[in-house]
Amino acid sequence: MTENKENSILRDILLEAAEKEFSQELFEHEQVNVSSRFIREMESMVYNPNRWAKRHKRPRWKKILNIAASIALACSLSLGTLMIFSPTVRAAIVEWVTEWYETYVIYRFFGDQDSIEMPLYKILDLPQGYVETESSIEFSNNIEIHYKNQLSRNPKAKTVKV
């Protein structure tokens, strides 16, 4: 006899024994109405008890974190889809770009140019030992001014970019 047949025969014997033992309780009471969620939970528990127990053993904070990650993924996917199919959304996102570096942050705005010329800002009260080394104008609205610490003995003194 194969193991499958043995299991089915054993199951039938146990079900018959349970029916005989609990027949009075089963047939005396009214049928209980249960929700569809309860039925799904019981079916999943019967189908794979180990997975069901593992899922219910997981702490609540892991469940919440999993839900938050799913929501973040859905939002980023929908934003990406909007960027692909809508030129106005893409233009609004590309319009404002931020570059983060180790010691400074650069904000670049890509939009319609104003007819007004940008003012030139300089540091008037420099810290002790710093001097302006060079100024360069790459574009009409992009000016770089470099400052260097002359008191530093290090030949590779840091140049601060403003």
N, C-alpha and C positions, 0 to 999 in steps of 0.2 A: 504494500500500500504506500502511496506517495505521501509526502508531508502535507500537501494541500488537502488531500482527502481526509487525512487524520485530523487536521485542524478544523475542517468543516463538520466532521462527525462530532468532535469534542464540543464545538460551539453549539451544535444542535442539542446535544445532551444537556449542556449547562443551561440553555434557554428553556428547555422543557422542565428542568428541575426548578428553575426560578419561577416559571409560570405556575407550577403546582404549589410551590411554597407561598407565593404572594398572590395567588388568584383571588382570594377573598378581598384583599386590599385594593386590587386593581379593578374589580368589578363593582364594588360597593360605592365608590366615590364617583362624583361627577368628573368629567374630563376637564383638565386645567388648560386654559388658554394661555399660550406663551407668545412672546413677540418674535418677529422674524429674525431680529438680531440674536436673541437667545438661541434660536434654532441653528443659525449660522455658526455661532460659537461652539455649540455642542457638536455639530458636524465636523468642524475643524479640529476639535479635541479628539474625536473618535478617529478621524482620518490620520492625523499625525500628532500623537500626544506629546512627544518630545519637543517639537517645534512650538506647539501651543503653550507648553509650560515655560519654555525659554522666552517666548514673547511676553508672557504675563509676569515673568520674574524680573524683566528689565525695569530699572528705576524710572520714575516719572520725569526727571530732568533730562534723561536721554531721549525719551519720547518727545519732549518739548523741543529739544535741540534738533531732533530729526525733522520735526514739523517746520521749525524756523528755517532750516537749511532747504527744505523743499519749497517753501514760499520764496526764499531768496533766489533759488534756481529758476523758479517760474517767472519771477519778476525780471531777472536778467535775460532770460530767453525771450520774453515778450518785448523788452526794450530793444534787444538785438534785432528781432523781427521788425519792429517799428522802424528802426534805423535803416534796415534794408529796403523796406517798401515805401517809406514816407520821406521825401527829400526835406520837408520842413523840420521834421524831428532830427534828422541827421545834421542839418545845418545848425540847429539850436545847440546840439551837443558838441559839435566840432568848433562852434564859435568861441567857446571858452575852454582853454586847455591849460592845465597846470603841470609844471615839471618840478618834481621834488628831488633835491640833491642833498648831500650830507649836511652842508652848512647853510644852505639858502634855498629859497623857493622862487621860481620864476612864473609869473602869470602872463600869459599871452592871450590877447583878444584878437580874433580874426573876424572882422566885420567891415562894414562900410567905413571908409576913411573920412574923417572930418576935414573940413577945409581949414580949420584952425590949426596953427602950428603948435606942437607940444612944447611946454616950457622946459627949460633946462634946470634940473635940480642938482645942487652940489652940497657937500658937507662943509659948512663954513668953520665950525669949531672942531677941528680934527683932534683926536687923542694925541697925547705926547709921543713924539717920535714918528708919526705918520706924515707922509707928504704925498701929494698928487703926482703920479709918475707919467700918466698918459691919458689922453682922451681920444676916443675914436667915434666917428659918426658913420655907421654902416648904412643906415637908411634915414629917411627924413624923420622917422619916429622911433629910432633905435639908437641910443647914445650910450656908450660904455665909458665909465671913468674908473681908473685903477688907482688904488692907494697902496703904498708900501711902507713898512715899518723900517726906518733907517737905523734904529737903535739895536735891532736884532743882529747878533753876531753870526748867525747862521747864514751862509751864502745863499741857501735856498729859502729865503724868507717868504712867508706867505704873502700873496698878493690878494687884496680884498677887492672884489668886483661889486660895484654898485649899479 
